């Protein structure tokens, strides 16, 4: 999942230049003040269900949530000046840019990220959009404990450490 983390982080950082802070979500938006630069994208792996496909290999479906946060005080109401309203709604373009940048992202250890939907937090302090993605993860199999026998010659069946 480390490769998946780096791919998501680096993709948002390079393709969505409006985002000023990209990190793993450790609850930064609940701190006062939040230790982020605005706007930010904080993401986490919310769950994963794995299946054995061989004695040493697994694959799993991983759910990912990307919280895109903004500190905004602009006016979006129907009586607001059109200039202010358009400016206030620009954050939605940034949310869309994050969705577009991540949809279809794939790597050597995970399959294509698929967009699954969003949720918007009802907060009075920040605007937070939570985008949901899903992908198949192919974790690196554990190293095999098997080590080939090193014995040769007439003492082939005797371990080299106990030959006297």
N, C-alpha and C positions, 0 to 999 in steps of 0.2 A: 504494500500500500504506500510505501515511501515514494515510489515512482509516480503513483497516481497523485499523491499530495503535491509533489514538485511540478508535475504537468499542469495541474489546476492553478497553482500559485503563479507559475511563470506565464501561463497563457493569459490570465487576467491582467497581470502586471504589464505585459507587452502589448496586448491587443486592445485593452480598454484603458486608454491613457487618462481618462477622467477619474479613474479610481486611484486614490493616493496611498492606500494602505491595504495590503493583502496578507492575511495570516490565518492560522488555524483558530477556530472559534473557541476561546477559553472563557467566555462570559464577559469579554471586554465591554460590551454595551451596557452591562449592569453596574459597572464601576462608575464612580463619580469623582472626577470627570473621566469619561472613557479614554483609555490610553491608546488612541488611534488618531490618524490624520483622516480628515473627511474629504470626500466620501470614501467609505471603506468596503471591503468584501471580506467577510469572515466565513470560513467554511469548516464543515466537520463531516465525518463519516457517521451517519446516524444509526445504521444497522447493516448487518451483512449475514446472509444465509449461505452456507457452504455445503457442497456435496462432494463425496469421494468419487473420483472418476477412475482411479486405480489405487493400488495399495499405498502409493506415496504421493499421488497428485490429487489436488482438490481444485474446485472452481466455485466461485460464489457470486451472488448478486449483491452488490453494495449500493446502499442508498446514501446520497450525498446531499447536504443542504448548504446552500450558499446564501448567507445573510448579507444583503447589500444595504448599507446604512448611510443616511444623509442627515446632516444637521441643517434643517431648513426652517425658515420662519416666513417664507414668502406667502403671498395671498393667492389662493386658487379659487375663491368663491366667484359666483356669477356676476357680482357687481364690481369685481376688481378690474382695473385698467388692463386692456388686452396685452400690453407690453409686460406688465407684471405677471399676469396669468401665464403667458407663454414661458417666461423665465422660470416661474415656479414649477412648471411641469417638465422642465428639461431633465429632471432626475429620472423620469420614466424612460427617456432615451438611453440613459446610462444603464438602467436595469436591463433593457432590451439588448444593449451591446454585450453585457455579461452573458445573457442567455445565448446569444448568437455565437459568441466566442467559444463557449464550452460545448454547445451541441455538436456532436460528431467528433469530439476530441477522442483520440485513442493512443495507445502506446503498446510496447512489447509485452507488458504484464497485465494489461487491462483492455477490454473491448470498448467500443464506441460508447461515449456518454450519451444518454438519451434524456431529453427534457421531459419531466413528468408533471410539472405544474408549479404553482406558487401560492404563497400566503402572505398577506400584508399584516404586520403587527399594528394593533391599535394603540398608539402611544402619542402622548402630547409633547414629548421632548425631542424625539428623532423619528425619521421615517425609515422603516426597515422592511424591505421586501425579502422574503425567503423563497429562493428558487430551489426546486427539488429535481435532482438528477438521479440516474441509475446507470450502472454499468456492470459488466461481468469482470471479476478480478481473477487472475490466474497466479496465485502465490507461488513463489519458488519452492519446489519440493525440498524436503529436508535431505541433507547429505546421507547417503547410504552408509550404514555401519560396516558393510561388506568390505573386506580388504583381501585381495588375492593372496594365496599362500606363496611364500617365498622359497620354500624348500625345493631342492633339486638333488640329483645324484643318488647315491646309495642310501642316504639318510633322509630321503624325501618325506617320509611319514613322521619324522621327528622334528619338533619345533627347534629352530636354530639356537634359541636361547637356552635350551636344556641339553644340548649335545655335550657329552663329557669327553 
